[in-house]
Amino acid sequence: MAETDKSSAASHPLIESDHIEGTVVYDADGKRVGTIKRLVIEKVGGQVAYAVTTFGGFLGLGAETHSIPWEQLNYDTALGGYKTRITEEQLRKAPEFSRGDELLLSGHERKQLGDYYVAPF
């Protein structure tokens, strides 16, 4: 890719899914807390429902997997990654069904997860 193509891609409002996978997730203080493993997208509506993310661990060992509602992640151009206000404590106490990446969450589970992350802590 030419240098001008890279800079225009960085400022473009759209991004390809393979460029999101592996993108760093930062906490509210700008500390690196994990990465995006993959996105789960509604087939009919085309909207991203949630991101399967990995947190913690060292060099991939001991990392935990968590599903996070897409609206809880905001792209930060200065960091070059997604920022979230979700804390480590919230992740530890997250509903059990959100801690795996083998199954797709049902509509009810997605609602529960969304409600959990907007609840006051």
LUMDOKE-966872 format. One record per residue: residue in three letters; chain; x negated, y, z of N, C-alpha, C in turn. Coordinates in nm, 3 decimals. Each point is the difference from the previous one (the first is absolute). Example, Ala and Ser with C-alpha at 12.3 -4.5 7.8 and 13.67 -1.06 7.14 Angstrom:
2
- ala | A | -1.319 | -0.569 | 0.780 | 0.089 | 0.119 | 0.000 | -0.090 | 0.120 | 0.000
- ser | A | 0.035 | 0.105 | -0.072 | -0.082 | 0.119 | 0.006 | 0.077 | 0.109 | 0.073
% end
This chain:
121
- met | A | -0.085 | -0.118 | 0.000 | 0.085 | 0.118 | 0.000 | -0.089 | 0.124 | 0.000
- ala | A | 0.029 | 0.095 | -0.083 | -0.078 | 0.123 | -0.008 | 0.018 | 0.081 | 0.127
- glu | A | -0.098 | 0.084 | 0.030 | 0.004 | 0.080 | 0.123 | 0.126 | 0.087 | 0.006
- thr | A | 0.040 | 0.060 | -0.111 | 0.120 | 0.083 | 0.001 | 0.124 | -0.084 | 0.025
- asp | A | 0.002 | -0.126 | -0.046 | 0.112 | -0.088 | 0.025 | 0.013 | -0.031 | 0.150
- lys | A | -0.113 | -0.019 | 0.069 | 0.003 | -0.028 | 0.143 | 0.058 | 0.116 | 0.078
- ser | A | -0.042 | 0.121 | -0.031 | 0.050 | 0.115 | 0.076 | 0.147 | 0.024 | -0.028
- ser | A | 0.046 | -0.021 | -0.123 | 0.141 | 0.021 | -0.029 | 0.083 | -0.112 | 0.063
- ala | A | -0.054 | -0.122 | 0.009 | 0.072 | -0.109 | 0.065 | 0.017 | 0.028 | 0.149
- ala | A | -0.102 | 0.058 | 0.063 | 0.006 | 0.030 | 0.143 | 0.105 | 0.105 | 0.032
- ser | A | 0.024 | 0.092 | -0.090 | 0.097 | 0.105 | 0.026 | 0.138 | -0.029 | -0.058
- his | A | 0.015 | -0.110 | -0.074 | 0.128 | -0.036 | -0.061 | 0.098 | -0.045 | 0.109
- pro | A | 0.129 | 0.032 | -0.011 | 0.096 | -0.039 | 0.103 | 0.037 | -0.149 | 0.000
- leu | A | -0.038 | -0.074 | -0.104 | 0.029 | -0.143 | -0.007 | -0.129 | -0.080 | 0.021
- ile | A | 0.016 | -0.124 | 0.048 | -0.115 | -0.088 | 0.021 | 0.041 | -0.142 | -0.035
- glu | A | -0.092 | -0.077 | -0.053 | 0.026 | -0.139 | -0.033 | -0.016 | -0.086 | 0.125
- ser | A | 0.080 | -0.106 | 0.009 | 0.003 | -0.082 | 0.121 | -0.137 | -0.059 | 0.036
- asp | A | -0.078 | -0.039 | -0.099 | -0.130 | -0.060 | 0.032 | -0.097 | 0.101 | 0.061
- his | A | 0.030 | 0.129 | -0.013 | -0.083 | 0.102 | 0.063 | 0.041 | 0.026 | 0.145
- ile | A | 0.119 | -0.046 | 0.038 | 0.047 | 0.016 | 0.137 | -0.051 | -0.113 | 0.088
- glu | A | -0.003 | -0.120 | -0.054 | -0.049 | -0.114 | 0.075 | -0.146 | 0.023 | 0.039
- gly | A | -0.027 | -0.011 | 0.128 | -0.135 | 0.024 | 0.051 | -0.022 | 0.143 | 0.045
- thr | A | 0.099 | 0.087 | -0.021 | -0.015 | 0.139 | 0.044 | 0.004 | 0.007 | 0.153
- val | A | -0.082 | 0.083 | 0.056 | -0.013 | 0.012 | 0.145 | 0.124 | 0.068 | 0.059
- val | A | 0.035 | -0.045 | 0.121 | 0.106 | 0.062 | 0.080 | -0.068 | 0.065 | 0.120
- tyr | A | 0.037 | 0.126 | 0.025 | -0.055 | 0.077 | 0.111 | 0.109 | 0.030 | 0.102
- asp | A | -0.039 | 0.013 | 0.127 | 0.098 | 0.040 | 0.100 | 0.017 | 0.151 | -0.003
- ala | A | 0.083 | 0.052 | 0.088 | 0.030 | 0.143 | 0.001 | -0.123 | 0.087 | 0.024
- asp | A | -0.104 | -0.057 | 0.064 | -0.123 | 0.075 | 0.027 | -0.103 | -0.013 | -0.112
- gly | A | 0.036 | -0.072 | -0.107 | -0.093 | -0.016 | -0.112 | -0.099 | -0.114 | 0.018
- lys | A | 0.024 | -0.089 | 0.098 | -0.087 | -0.115 | 0.024 | 0.047 | -0.117 | -0.087
- arg | A | -0.093 | -0.064 | -0.066 | 0.031 | -0.117 | -0.085 | 0.052 | -0.112 | 0.089
- val | A | 0.120 | -0.050 | -0.034 | 0.058 | -0.107 | 0.081 | 0.030 | -0.127 | -0.079
- gly | A | 0.000 | 0.006 | -0.132 | 0.030 | -0.119 | -0.078 | 0.004 | 0.027 | -0.148
- thr | A | 0.055 | -0.096 | -0.074 | 0.012 | 0.014 | -0.145 | 0.134 | -0.058 | -0.048
- ile | A | 0.041 | 0.045 | -0.116 | 0.121 | -0.052 | -0.061 | -0.035 | -0.127 | -0.076
- lys | A | 0.071 | -0.106 | 0.032 | -0.023 | -0.130 | -0.067 | 0.084 | -0.010 | -0.127
- arg | A | 0.128 | 0.037 | 0.012 | 0.087 | 0.002 | -0.118 | 0.127 | 0.077 | 0.032
- leu | A | 0.072 | 0.034 | -0.106 | 0.128 | 0.069 | 0.011 | 0.113 | -0.098 | -0.029
- val | A | 0.112 | 0.021 | 0.065 | 0.120 | -0.078 | -0.029 | 0.101 | 0.099 | -0.058
- ile | A | 0.047 | -0.030 | -0.121 | 0.082 | 0.092 | -0.078 | 0.138 | -0.061 | -0.024
- glu | A | 0.104 | 0.084 | 0.013 | 0.137 | -0.045 | -0.031 | 0.009 | -0.029 | -0.150
- lys | A | 0.049 | -0.117 | -0.036 | 0.008 | -0.039 | -0.141 | 0.090 | 0.093 | -0.080
- val | A | 0.117 | 0.028 | 0.050 | 0.098 | 0.077 | -0.077 | -0.029 | 0.149 | 0.006
- gly | A | -0.019 | 0.054 | 0.118 | -0.019 | 0.144 | 0.016 | -0.140 | 0.048 | -0.034
- gly | A | -0.098 | -0.089 | 0.009 | -0.137 | 0.038 | -0.032 | -0.072 | 0.078 | 0.108
- gln | A | 0.062 | 0.014 | 0.116 | -0.062 | 0.075 | 0.109 | -0.089 | -0.091 | 0.084
- val | A | -0.110 | 0.055 | 0.051 | -0.085 | -0.076 | 0.092 | 0.076 | -0.010 | 0.132
- ala | A | 0.019 | -0.122 | 0.049 | 0.071 | -0.022 | 0.126 | -0.097 | 0.009 | 0.118
- tyr | A | -0.112 | -0.070 | -0.011 | -0.098 | 0.003 | 0.108 | -0.136 | -0.043 | -0.053
- ala | A | -0.100 | 0.028 | 0.081 | -0.136 | -0.040 | -0.034 | -0.044 | -0.107 | 0.099
- val | A | -0.058 | -0.107 | -0.050 | -0.062 | -0.100 | 0.085 | -0.142 | 0.050 | 0.021
- thr | A | -0.036 | 0.019 | 0.126 | -0.128 | 0.060 | 0.033 | -0.080 | -0.088 | 0.095
- thr | A | -0.129 | 0.016 | -0.001 | -0.086 | -0.070 | 0.095 | -0.065 | 0.102 | 0.092
- phe | A | -0.002 | -0.032 | 0.128 | -0.057 | 0.089 | 0.101 | -0.093 | -0.077 | 0.092
- gly | A | -0.099 | 0.070 | 0.051 | -0.091 | -0.060 | 0.098 | -0.096 | -0.097 | -0.064
- gly | A | -0.067 | -0.073 | 0.085 | -0.096 | -0.099 | -0.046 | -0.131 | 0.064 | -0.044
- phe | A | -0.091 | -0.086 | -0.042 | -0.131 | 0.045 | -0.046 | -0.034 | -0.080 | -0.124
- leu | A | -0.023 | 0.070 | -0.110 | -0.029 | -0.063 | -0.129 | 0.106 | -0.104 | -0.037
- gly | A | 0.124 | 0.033 | 0.031 | 0.110 | -0.089 | -0.035 | 0.030 | -0.109 | 0.100
- leu | A | -0.087 | -0.021 | 0.097 | 0.021 | -0.104 | 0.101 | 0.079 | 0.058 | 0.117
- gly | A | 0.104 | -0.071 | 0.041 | 0.080 | 0.044 | 0.114 | 0.098 | 0.112 | -0.033
- ala | A | 0.015 | 0.031 | -0.128 | 0.093 | 0.106 | -0.039 | 0.143 | -0.048 | 0.016
- glu | A | 0.088 | 0.091 | 0.035 | 0.143 | -0.029 | 0.012 | 0.072 | 0.056 | -0.121
- thr | A | 0.104 | -0.070 | -0.042 | 0.082 | 0.046 | -0.111 | 0.129 | 0.057 | 0.055
- his | A | 0.040 | 0.116 | -0.052 | 0.125 | 0.065 | 0.042 | 0.069 | 0.059 | -0.122
- ser | A | 0.133 | -0.009 | 0.001 | 0.080 | 0.068 | -0.102 | 0.038 | 0.137 | 0.055
- ile | A | -0.022 | 0.101 | -0.081 | 0.030 | 0.137 | 0.042 | 0.091 | 0.063 | -0.105
- pro | A | 0.111 | 0.060 | 0.045 | 0.088 | 0.067 | -0.096 | -0.080 | 0.103 | -0.081
- trp | A | 0.022 | 0.001 | -0.130 | -0.075 | 0.088 | -0.090 | 0.009 | 0.146 | 0.042
- glu | A | 0.117 | 0.041 | 0.050 | 0.017 | 0.141 | 0.037 | -0.085 | 0.040 | 0.122
- gln | A | -0.061 | -0.098 | 0.067 | -0.089 | 0.030 | 0.113 | -0.144 | 0.026 | -0.044
- leu | A | -0.025 | -0.012 | -0.130 | -0.134 | 0.024 | -0.054 | 0.005 | 0.122 | -0.092
- asn | A | -0.091 | 0.093 | 0.021 | -0.007 | 0.121 | -0.082 | -0.141 | 0.014 | -0.055
- tyr | A | -0.008 | 0.017 | -0.131 | -0.132 | 0.011 | -0.063 | -0.065 | 0.132 | 0.038
- asp | A | -0.124 | -0.007 | 0.046 | -0.078 | 0.117 | 0.039 | -0.113 | 0.016 | -0.101
- thr | A | 0.008 | 0.102 | -0.083 | -0.101 | 0.017 | -0.106 | -0.138 | 0.026 | 0.057
- ala | A | -0.009 | 0.067 | 0.114 | -0.131 | 0.028 | 0.059 | -0.068 | -0.129 | 0.048
- leu | A | 0.080 | -0.094 | 0.053 | -0.055 | -0.127 | 0.048 | -0.012 | -0.103 | -0.112
- gly | A | 0.079 | 0.018 | -0.106 | 0.000 | -0.099 | -0.107 | 0.066 | -0.130 | 0.043
- gly | A | 0.094 | 0.011 | 0.094 | 0.069 | -0.118 | 0.050 | 0.133 | 0.038 | 0.060
- tyr | A | 0.067 | -0.098 | 0.058 | 0.132 | 0.023 | 0.057 | -0.010 | 0.024 | 0.150
- lys | A | 0.070 | 0.101 | 0.045 | 0.000 | 0.038 | 0.141 | 0.133 | -0.042 | 0.060
- thr | A | -0.003 | -0.046 | 0.125 | 0.122 | -0.039 | 0.069 | -0.004 | 0.051 | 0.143
- arg | A | 0.117 | 0.022 | 0.056 | 0.009 | 0.039 | 0.140 | 0.019 | -0.122 | 0.089
- ile | A | 0.006 | -0.118 | -0.062 | 0.015 | -0.125 | 0.075 | -0.127 | -0.025 | 0.080
- thr | A | 0.020 | -0.032 | 0.126 | -0.114 | -0.022 | 0.090 | -0.033 | -0.150 | 0.011
- glu | A | -0.117 | -0.027 | 0.052 | -0.040 | -0.138 | 0.024 | 0.096 | -0.068 | 0.097
- glu | A | 0.046 | 0.074 | 0.099 | 0.096 | -0.054 | 0.097 | 0.130 | -0.041 | -0.069
- gln | A | 0.049 | 0.083 | -0.092 | 0.121 | -0.034 | -0.074 | -0.021 | -0.127 | -0.083
- leu | A | -0.114 | -0.013 | -0.063 | -0.028 | -0.120 | -0.079 | 0.001 | -0.124 | 0.088
- arg | A | -0.062 | 0.010 | 0.117 | -0.005 | -0.115 | 0.092 | 0.139 | -0.043 | 0.045
- lys | A | 0.091 | 0.096 | 0.014 | 0.135 | -0.029 | 0.048 | 0.101 | -0.015 | -0.113
- ala | A | -0.045 | 0.003 | -0.124 | 0.090 | -0.008 | -0.115 | 0.076 | -0.132 | 0.000
- pro | A | 0.119 | 0.000 | -0.059 | 0.077 | -0.125 | -0.010 | -0.084 | -0.111 | -0.062
- glu | A | 0.013 | -0.119 | 0.055 | -0.081 | -0.114 | -0.043 | 0.013 | -0.028 | -0.150
- phe | A | 0.120 | 0.015 | -0.056 | 0.019 | -0.031 | -0.142 | -0.083 | 0.089 | -0.090
- ser | A | -0.047 | 0.113 | 0.050 | -0.078 | 0.092 | -0.084 | -0.150 | -0.031 | 0.002
- arg | A | -0.037 | -0.105 | 0.071 | -0.143 | -0.030 | 0.019 | -0.053 | -0.107 | -0.092
- gly | A | 0.066 | -0.028 | -0.106 | -0.048 | -0.100 | -0.094 | 0.015 | 0.051 | -0.141
- asp | A | -0.063 | -0.066 | -0.091 | 0.013 | 0.044 | -0.139 | 0.047 | -0.112 | -0.091
- glu | A | 0.049 | -0.110 | 0.060 | 0.043 | -0.113 | -0.081 | 0.142 | 0.016 | -0.052
- leu | A | 0.087 | 0.065 | 0.077 | 0.141 | 0.011 | -0.036 | 0.039 | 0.144 | -0.028
- leu | A | 0.097 | 0.015 | -0.089 | 0.055 | 0.132 | -0.026 | 0.103 | 0.030 | 0.108
- leu | A | 0.002 | 0.123 | 0.049 | 0.094 | 0.038 | 0.104 | 0.139 | 0.017 | -0.059
- ser | A | 0.100 | -0.042 | 0.076 | 0.139 | 0.018 | -0.042 | 0.038 | 0.147 | 0.018
- gly | A | 0.114 | 0.038 | -0.055 | 0.048 | 0.137 | 0.017 | 0.020 | 0.035 | 0.146
- his | A | 0.051 | -0.096 | 0.078 | 0.020 | 0.022 | 0.144 | -0.134 | 0.021 | 0.071
- glu | A | -0.099 | -0.083 | -0.034 | -0.133 | 0.013 | 0.062 | -0.065 | 0.133 | -0.038
- arg | A | 0.017 | 0.042 | -0.125 | -0.057 | 0.130 | -0.042 | 0.063 | 0.114 | 0.079
- lys | A | 0.132 | -0.009 | 0.024 | 0.068 | 0.104 | 0.078 | -0.053 | -0.001 | 0.143
- gln | A | -0.014 | -0.119 | 0.060 | -0.053 | -0.010 | 0.135 | -0.141 | 0.060 | 0.008
- leu | A | -0.081 | -0.030 | -0.098 | -0.136 | 0.051 | -0.003 | 0.000 | 0.152 | -0.012
- gly | A | 0.083 | 0.053 | -0.089 | 0.011 | 0.145 | -0.016 | 0.046 | 0.067 | 0.128
- asp | A | 0.100 | -0.060 | 0.066 | 0.049 | 0.055 | 0.126 | -0.107 | -0.004 | 0.109
- tyr | A | -0.078 | -0.109 | 0.002 | -0.106 | -0.015 | 0.101 | -0.104 | 0.113 | -0.013
- tyr | A | -0.043 | 0.028 | -0.121 | -0.105 | 0.098 | -0.018 | 0.046 | 0.145 | 0.011
- val | A | 0.131 | 0.024 | 0.000 | 0.046 | 0.138 | 0.020 | 0.046 | 0.022 | 0.144
- ala | A | 0.004 | -0.109 | 0.079 | 0.039 | 0.013 | 0.141 | -0.107 | 0.081 | 0.076
- pro | A | 0.043 | 0.083 | 0.094 | -0.100 | 0.078 | 0.076 | -0.084 | -0.090 | 0.089
- phe | A | -0.129 | 0.032 | 0.010 | -0.091 | -0.076 | 0.086 | -0.052 | 0.089 | 0.110
% end
